[in-house]
Amino acid sequence: MHVTVTPVFAALLALIFVCLSVRTILKRRKAKVAVGDGGNVELQRAQRAHANFIEYVPIALLVLTFLEMRAVGSYVMIGLCGLLLLGRCIHAYGISNPRENYNFRKTGMYMTFAVLILGSLGLLYTYL
């Protein structure tokens, strides 16, 4: 029996997105900046964490959803979805930290790229 995995991870990622959104809103209020970043470094970092998340997660979830529709095994899907979730959390933490450790950002992006590449190749393979 095939268990659908991607929707659970999509829900978890959506909750992270809401947290990133609320954090950006709160930093915007604190800095009293309605549009842009007003040169506030904390707000810039919050905006980039939020923006980077929304730049990568939708396409990754789309690829993963299509891959799951091709009846790829649940364990493979849990692995890929888990890697995406962990990668996005690590990246958001790394980019948000004022005393940034680039290893977090790099690791998070490598994990995200791995999901995009493996998911895309897996999807293409199912059509060969």
N, CA, C and O atoms as a DFTB+ gen file, in Angstrom:
512 C
 N C O
     1  1       0.842      -1.185       0.000
     2  2       0.000       0.000       0.000
     3  2       0.889       1.251       0.000
     4  3       1.830       1.349       0.788
     5  1       0.592       2.175      -0.862
     6  2       1.361       3.415      -0.971
     7  2       0.727       4.488      -0.085
     8  3      -0.466       4.772      -0.186
     9  1       1.536       5.069       0.771
    10  2       1.083       6.132       1.657
    11  2       1.526       7.466       1.057
    12  3       2.690       7.621       0.686
    13  1       0.617       8.419       0.959
    14  2       0.947       9.737       0.424
    15  2       1.681      10.539       1.499
    16  3       1.192      10.708       2.616
    17  1       2.867      11.027       1.133
    18  2       3.763      11.672       2.086
    19  2       3.858      13.182       1.876
    20  3       3.873      13.943       2.843
    21  1       3.921      13.611       0.637
    22  2       4.203      15.011       0.327
    23  2       3.244      15.997       0.994
    24  3       3.701      17.039       1.462
    25  1       1.940      15.723       1.063
    26  2       1.054      16.703       1.716
    27  2       1.405      16.988       3.175
    28  3       1.248      18.119       3.635
    29  1       1.872      15.992       3.898
    30  2       2.258      16.195       5.301
    31  2       3.442      17.152       5.370
    32  3       3.458      18.069       6.191
    33  1       4.431      16.935       4.507
    34  2       5.593      17.809       4.495
    35  2       5.241      19.195       3.955
    36  3       5.809      20.192       4.399
    37  1       4.316      19.267       3.009
    38  2       3.862      20.573       2.511
    39  2       3.229      21.366       3.649
    40  3       3.436      22.575       3.755
    41  1       2.462      20.694       4.494
    42  2       1.842      21.364       5.644
    43  2       2.900      21.860       6.623
    44  3       2.804      22.980       7.127
    45  1       3.901      21.040       6.894
    46  2       4.978      21.452       7.802
    47  2       5.755      22.638       7.228
    48  3       6.082      23.582       7.947
    49  1       6.045      22.581       5.939
    50  2       6.750      23.681       5.283
    51  2       5.901      24.955       5.278
    52  3       6.433      26.056       5.419
    53  1       4.588      24.808       5.117
    54  2       3.697      25.980       5.158
    55  2       3.727      26.636       6.534
    56  3       3.683      27.862       6.640
    57  1       3.802      25.832       7.580
    58  2       3.890      26.388       8.937
    59  2       5.206      27.131       9.134
    60  3       5.237      28.179       9.778
    61  1       6.281      26.600       8.587
    62  2       7.569      27.297       8.662
    63  2       7.479      28.618       7.902
    64  3       7.997      29.638       8.357
    65  1       6.823      28.595       6.749
    66  2       6.646      29.815       5.962
    67  2       5.886      30.874       6.758
    68  3       6.243      32.052       6.726
    69  1       4.850      30.462       7.463
    70  2       4.090      31.406       8.297
    71  2       4.991      31.976       9.391
    72  3       4.941      33.174       9.671
    73  1       5.803      31.137      10.003
    74  2       6.727      31.624      11.041
    75  2       7.705      32.640      10.464
    76  3       7.950      33.678      11.079
    77  1       8.260      32.357       9.301
    78  2       9.174      33.297       8.654
    79  2       8.455      34.598       8.301
    80  3       9.032      35.679       8.414
    81  1       7.204      34.493       7.875
    82  2       6.407      35.672       7.535
    83  2       6.147      36.539       8.769
    84  3       6.346      37.754       8.736
    85  1       5.708      35.913       9.841
    86  2       5.408      36.645      11.076
    87  2       6.678      37.297      11.614
    88  3       6.649      38.439      12.074
    89  1       7.787      36.572      11.556
    90  2       9.049      37.145      12.035
    91  2       9.420      38.384      11.230
    92  3       9.879      39.379      11.792
    93  1       9.221      38.324       9.912
    94  2       9.514      39.478       9.060
    95  2       8.591      40.648       9.411
    96  3       9.043      41.791       9.489
    97  1       7.327      40.376       9.619
    98  2       6.360      41.421       9.981
    99  2       6.751      42.076      11.309
   100  3       6.724      43.300      11.434
   101  1       7.109      41.262      12.286
   102  2       7.490      41.804      13.602
   103  2       8.756      42.655      13.511
   104  3       8.846      43.701      14.154
   105  1       9.722      42.219      12.725
   106  2      10.958      43.006      12.556
   107  2      10.660      44.298      11.795
   108  3      11.264      45.338      12.056
   109  1       9.724      44.217      10.855
   110  2       9.320      45.405      10.099
   111  2       8.661      46.423      11.038
   112  3       8.939      47.619      10.949
   113  1       7.798      45.955      11.928
   114  2       7.140      46.844      12.897
   115  2       8.155      47.461      13.846
   116  3       8.116      48.659      14.128
   117  1       9.074      46.615      14.337
   118  2      10.090      47.101      15.272
   119  2      10.954      48.183      14.629
   120  3      11.316      49.166      15.277
   121  1      11.284      47.993      13.346
   122  2      12.127      48.960      12.633
   123  2      11.312      50.130      12.091
   124  3      11.874      51.104      11.591
   125  1       9.969      50.032      12.193
   126  2       9.071      51.068      11.666
   127  2       9.329      51.328      10.182
   128  3       9.480      52.466       9.737
   129  1       9.373      50.213       9.433
   130  2       9.622      50.274       7.984
   131  2       8.447      49.584       7.288
   132  3       8.224      48.388       7.475
   133  1       7.703      50.339       6.491
   134  2       6.535      49.779       5.806
   135  2       6.924      49.036       4.528
   136  3       6.381      47.973       4.230
   137  1       7.865      49.603       3.780
   138  2       8.286      49.007       2.507
   139  2       9.810      49.017       2.463
   140  3      10.446      49.966       2.921
   141  1      10.389      47.958       1.910
   142  2      11.848      47.879       1.850
   143  2      12.407      47.417       3.174
   144  3      11.722      46.759       3.958
   145  1      13.675      47.769       3.422
   146  2      14.296      47.337       4.673
   147  2      14.832      48.487       5.512
   148  3      15.285      48.268       6.635
   149  1      14.791      49.715       4.987
   150  2      15.242      50.881       5.735
   151  2      16.679      50.792       6.210
   152  3      17.075      51.507       7.131
   153  1      17.471      49.913       5.587
   154  2      18.860      49.741       6.001
   155  2      19.031      48.928       7.268
   156  3      20.142      48.809       7.785
   157  1      17.945      48.368       7.772
   158  2      17.982      47.576       8.997
   159  2      18.472      46.156       8.668
   160  3      17.813      45.425       7.929
   161  1      19.614      45.780       9.213
   162  2      20.243      44.491       8.895
   163  2      19.388      43.314       9.353
   164  3      19.273      42.321       8.635
   165  1      18.794      43.410      10.525
   166  2      17.934      42.322      11.010
   167  2      16.742      42.116      10.079
   168  3      16.376      40.983       9.768
   169  1      16.147      43.208       9.642
   170  2      15.022      43.124       8.725
   171  2      15.467      42.564       7.375
   172  3      14.754      41.762       6.771
   173  1      16.625      42.977       6.903
   174  2      17.155      42.442       5.640
   175  2      17.302      40.928       5.724
   176  3      16.918      40.210       4.800
   177  1      17.853      40.449       6.821
   178  2      18.059      39.002       6.983
   179  2      16.721      38.255       7.078
   180  3      16.561      37.180       6.501
   181  1      15.785      38.826       7.799
   182  2      14.467      38.194       7.904
   183  2      13.787      38.143       6.544
   184  3      13.181      37.132       6.189
   185  1      13.884      39.227       5.784
   186  2      13.281      39.265       4.451
   187  2      13.922      38.232       3.532
   188  3      13.222      37.551       2.783
   189  1      15.245      38.110       3.580
   190  2      15.924      37.166       2.698
   191  2      15.615      35.723       3.069
   192  3      15.467      34.877       2.187
   193  1      15.516      35.433       4.358
   194  2      15.154      34.075       4.781
   195  2      13.759      33.733       4.264
   196  3      13.520      32.635       3.760
   197  1      12.855      34.680       4.395
   198  2      11.479      34.522       3.935
   199  2      11.437      34.381       2.414
   200  3      10.789      33.475       1.891
   201  1      12.121      35.269       1.712
   202  2      12.110      35.263       0.246
   203  2      12.781      34.013      -0.316
   204  3      12.272      33.406      -1.258
   205  1      13.912      33.631       0.252
   206  2      14.609      32.457      -0.249
   207  2      13.748      31.212      -0.080
   208  3      13.735      30.339      -0.947
   209  1      13.037      31.130       1.024
   210  2      12.133      30.009       1.269
   211  2      11.086      29.920       0.162
   212  3      10.858      28.850      -0.403
   213  1      10.457      31.042      -0.139
   214  2       9.395      31.045      -1.136
   215  2       9.935      30.898      -2.557
   216  3       9.187      30.534      -3.464
   217  1      11.212      31.173      -2.760
   218  2      11.820      30.992      -4.078
   219  2      12.064      29.518      -4.386
   220  3      12.011      29.117      -5.548
   221  1      12.328      28.713      -3.374
   222  2      12.704      27.316      -3.608
   223  2      11.639      26.285      -3.250
   224  3      11.508      25.276      -3.943
   225  1      10.887      26.513      -2.198
   226  2       9.973      25.484      -1.708
   227  2       8.848      25.140      -2.699
   228  3       8.567      23.955      -2.877
   229  1       8.198      26.102      -3.346
   230  2       7.101      25.722      -4.245
   231  2       7.533      24.795      -5.387
   232  3       6.847      23.811      -5.666
   233  1       8.650      25.087      -6.049
   234  2       9.078      24.222      -7.150
   235  2       9.506      22.860      -6.626
   236  3       9.257      21.840      -7.269
   237  1      10.148      22.835      -5.465
   238  2      10.548      21.551      -4.884
   239  2       9.313      20.705      -4.553
   240  3       9.285      19.507      -4.838
   241  1       8.297      21.325      -3.955
   242  2       7.073      20.582      -3.636
   243  2       6.349      20.120      -4.893
   244  3       5.757      19.041      -4.911
   245  1       6.393      20.914      -5.920
   246  2       5.770      20.516      -7.180
   247  2       6.464      19.285      -7.761
   248  3       5.806      18.323      -8.160
   249  1       7.782      19.321      -7.805
   250  2       8.544      18.172      -8.310
   251  2       8.275      16.945      -7.445
   252  3       8.064      15.851      -7.967
   253  1       8.283      17.123      -6.125
   254  2       8.043      15.997      -5.225
   255  2       6.621      15.445      -5.365
   256  3       6.415      14.233      -5.301
   257  1       5.663      16.317      -5.553
   258  2       4.280      15.862      -5.752
   259  2       4.158      15.040      -7.031
   260  3       3.547      13.971      -7.038
   261  1       4.744      15.547      -8.110
   262  2       4.714      14.801      -9.375
   263  2       5.432      13.461      -9.239
   264  3       4.978      12.445      -9.765
   265  1       6.546      13.472      -8.535
   266  2       7.297      12.231      -8.332
   267  2       6.455      11.229      -7.547
   268  3       6.414      10.044      -7.880
   269  1       5.797      11.705      -6.525
   270  2       4.951      10.813      -5.723
   271  2       3.768      10.292      -6.542
   272  3       3.329       9.160      -6.340
   273  1       3.260      11.093      -7.449
   274  2       2.163      10.661      -8.322
   275  2       2.606       9.523      -9.242
   276  3       1.775       8.765      -9.742
   277  1       3.906       9.407      -9.464
   278  2       4.450       8.331     -10.303
   279  2       4.688       7.064      -9.478
   280  3       5.374       6.148      -9.932
   281  1       4.127       7.010      -8.275
   282  2       4.169       5.842      -7.393
   283  2       5.576       5.491      -6.927
   284  3       5.930       4.316      -6.820
   285  1       6.370       6.513      -6.653
   286  2       7.678       6.288      -6.045
   287  2       7.435       5.864      -4.596
   288  3       6.484       6.324      -3.964
   289  1       8.281       5.001      -4.080
   290  2       8.104       4.445      -2.746
   291  2       8.023       5.493      -1.640
   292  3       8.622       6.565      -1.726
   293  1       7.274       5.155      -0.612
   294  2       7.066       6.067       0.517
   295  2       8.371       6.424       1.213
   296  3       8.555       7.569       1.628
   297  1       9.276       5.467       1.348
   298  2      10.538       5.746       2.038
   299  2      11.399       6.718       1.243
   300  3      12.083       7.561       1.824
   301  1      11.371       6.606      -0.057
   302  2      12.106       7.560      -0.898
   303  2      11.505       8.945      -0.727
   304  3      12.230       9.932      -0.601
   305  1      10.185       9.018      -0.724
   306  2       9.509      10.301      -0.578
   307  2       9.753      10.908       0.805
   308  3       9.954      12.116       0.925
   309  1       9.737      10.083       1.836
   310  2      10.018      10.582       3.190
   311  2      11.443      11.125       3.242
   312  3      11.693      12.170       3.843
   313  1      12.365      10.419       2.616
   314  2      13.751      10.871       2.590
   315  2      13.915      12.198       1.881
   316  3      14.570      13.103       2.399
   317  1      13.325      12.324       0.697
   318  2      13.443      13.568      -0.071
   319  2      12.721      14.724       0.616
   320  3      13.261      15.826       0.720
   321  1      11.512      14.473       1.080
   322  2      10.749      15.533       1.763
   323  2      11.433      15.943       3.066
   324  3      11.492      17.126       3.398
   325  1      11.942      14.964       3.792
   326  2      12.655      15.261       5.035
   327  2      13.916      16.068       4.782
   328  3      14.254      16.971       5.547
   329  1      14.616      15.731       3.692
   330  2      15.820      16.472       3.325
   331  2      15.480      17.921       2.980
   332  3      16.213      18.839       3.350
   333  1      14.373      18.122       2.276
   334  2      13.930      19.483       1.953
   335  2      13.584      20.249       3.222
   336  3      14.019      21.387       3.402
   337  1      12.815      19.636       4.091
   338  2      12.412      20.293       5.343
   339  2      13.637      20.671       6.176
   340  3      13.747      21.803       6.648
   341  1      14.535      19.739       6.350
   342  2      15.734      20.005       7.138
   343  2      16.615      21.061       6.469
   344  3      17.140      21.951       7.138
   345  1      16.771      20.961       5.171
   346  2      17.586      21.927       4.433
   347  2      17.051      23.340       4.535
   348  3      17.818      24.289       4.697
   349  1      15.747      23.484       4.441
   350  2      15.145      24.819       4.530
   351  2      15.264      25.384       5.944
   352  3      15.465      26.587       6.113
   353  1      15.144      24.531       6.955
   354  2      15.309      25.000       8.346
   355  2      16.749      25.436       8.593
   356  3      16.988      26.486       9.190
   357  1      17.698      24.644       8.140
   358  2      19.109      24.969       8.329
   359  2      19.458      26.262       7.600
   360  3      20.163      27.113       8.143
   361  1      18.967      26.410       6.378
   362  2      19.255      27.628       5.615
   363  2      18.655      28.850       6.302
   364  3      19.326      29.871       6.452
   365  1      17.395      28.749       6.719
   366  2      16.733      29.889       7.372
   367  2      17.472      30.283       8.647
   368  3      17.629      31.470       8.934
   369  1      17.921      29.301       9.403
   370  2      18.682      29.602      10.614
   371  2      19.986      30.309      10.248
   372  3      20.342      31.318      10.858
   373  1      20.690      29.782       9.263
   374  2      21.974      30.358       8.881
   375  2      21.878      31.779       8.383
   376  3      22.676      32.633       8.770
   377  1      20.909      32.040       7.528
   378  2      20.786      33.386       6.942
   379  2      20.222      34.387       7.948
   380  3      20.445      35.590       7.814
   381  1      19.501      33.905       8.942
   382  2      18.877      34.796       9.921
   383  2      19.825      35.258      11.012
   384  3      19.600      36.292      11.642
   385  1      20.864      34.510      11.230
   386  2      21.789      34.801      12.316
   387  2      22.692      35.987      11.951
   388  3      23.419      35.916      10.961
   389  1      22.660      37.071      12.728
   390  2      23.496      38.236      12.417
   391  2      24.995      37.908      12.368
   392  3      25.735      38.481      11.568
   393  1      25.432      36.986      13.225
   394  2      26.821      36.538      13.162
   395  2      26.838      35.243      12.354
   396  3      27.073      34.154      12.879
   397  1      26.586      35.400      11.090
   398  2      26.313      34.279      10.197
   399  2      27.467      33.296      10.072
   400  3      28.628      33.671       9.907
   401  1      27.100      32.031      10.157
   402  2      28.004      30.936       9.849
   403  2      27.571      30.420       8.474
   404  3      26.525      29.784       8.345
   405  1      28.371      30.695       7.463
   406  2      27.990      30.342       6.095
   407  2      27.793      28.839       5.896
   408  3      27.154      28.419       4.931
   409  1      28.332      28.038       6.793
   410  2      28.158      26.592       6.656
   411  2      26.689      26.192       6.733
   412  3      26.263      25.260       6.052
   413  1      25.916      26.890       7.555
   414  2      24.486      26.588       7.643
   415  2      23.792      26.921       6.324
   416  3      23.010      26.124       5.806
   417  1      24.082      28.091       5.793
   418  2      23.470      28.484       4.521
   419  2      23.851      27.518       3.414
   420  3      22.996      27.053       2.661
   421  1      25.141      27.218       3.321
   422  2      25.615      26.322       2.261
   423  2      24.997      24.936       2.399
   424  3      24.521      24.361       1.420
   425  1      25.007      24.410       3.604
   426  2      24.449      23.075       3.829
   427  2      22.967      23.040       3.481
   428  3      22.497      22.103       2.835
   429  1      22.238      24.055       3.908
   430  2      20.813      24.129       3.593
   431  2      20.558      24.198       2.098
   432  3      19.630      23.568       1.592
   433  1      21.378      24.961       1.391
   434  2      21.209      25.059      -0.066
   435  2      21.608      23.757      -0.750
   436  3      20.936      23.328      -1.688
   437  1      22.694      23.117      -0.297
   438  2      23.088      21.831      -0.884
   439  2      21.971      20.807      -0.722
   440  3      21.685      20.038      -1.640
   441  1      21.349      20.804       0.440
   442  2      20.252      19.861       0.689
   443  2      19.064      20.168      -0.222
   444  3      18.449      19.260      -0.781
   445  1      18.754      21.440      -0.363
   446  2      17.648      21.849      -1.234
   447  2      17.940      21.483      -2.684
   448  3      17.082      20.934      -3.375
   449  1      19.154      21.789      -3.146
   450  2      19.533      21.440      -4.519
   451  2      19.510      19.930      -4.728
   452  3      19.103      19.459      -5.790
   453  1      19.944      19.166      -3.724
   454  2      19.918      17.710      -3.836
   455  2      18.492      17.212      -4.063
   456  3      18.257      16.336      -4.896
   457  1      17.544      17.777      -3.318
   458  2      16.136      17.390      -3.486
   459  2      15.649      17.752      -4.887
   460  3      14.999      16.943      -5.549
   461  1      15.960      18.960      -5.337
   462  2      15.526      19.389      -6.670
   463  2      16.141      18.508      -7.765
   464  3      15.446      18.100      -8.696
   465  1      17.412      18.222      -7.655
   466  2      18.097      17.426      -8.673
   467  2      17.635      15.974      -8.630
   468  3      17.259      15.413      -9.660
   469  1      17.659      15.361      -7.448
   470  2      17.241      13.956      -7.341
   471  2      15.770      13.785      -7.706
   472  3      15.399      12.837      -8.397
   473  1      14.944      14.703      -7.239
   474  2      13.522      14.628      -7.577
   475  2      13.282      14.785      -9.064
   476  3      12.475      14.061      -9.645
   477  1      13.975      15.724      -9.682
   478  2      13.824      15.943     -11.127
   479  2      14.325      14.748     -11.926
   480  3      13.660      14.301     -12.860
   481  1      15.488      14.232     -11.566
   482  2      16.027      13.074     -12.272
   483  2      15.130      11.841     -12.077
   484  3      14.894      11.073     -13.009
   485  1      14.638      11.674     -10.843
   486  2      13.716      10.559     -10.576
   487  2      12.449      10.680     -11.398
   488  3      11.942       9.687     -11.919
   489  1      11.941      11.887     -11.514
   490  2      10.737      12.122     -12.296
   491  2      10.981      11.828     -13.771
   492  3      10.170      11.175     -14.428
   493  1      12.107      12.315     -14.283
   494  2      12.451      12.032     -15.686
   495  2      12.637      10.540     -15.903
   496  3      12.211      10.006     -16.927
   497  1      13.260       9.870     -14.964
   498  2      13.496       8.422     -15.078
   499  2      12.190       7.646     -15.163
   500  3      12.108       6.652     -15.885
   501  1      11.171       8.084     -14.437
   502  2       9.894       7.369     -14.462
   503  2       9.199       7.481     -15.822
   504  3       8.281       6.717     -16.118
   505  1       9.636       8.425     -16.637
   506  2       9.031       8.594     -17.958
   507  2       9.845       7.951     -19.073
   508  3       9.448       7.996     -20.237
   509  1      10.977       7.357     -18.725
   510  2      11.790       6.687     -19.763
   511  2      11.275       5.309     -20.072
   512  3      11.839       4.614     -20.916
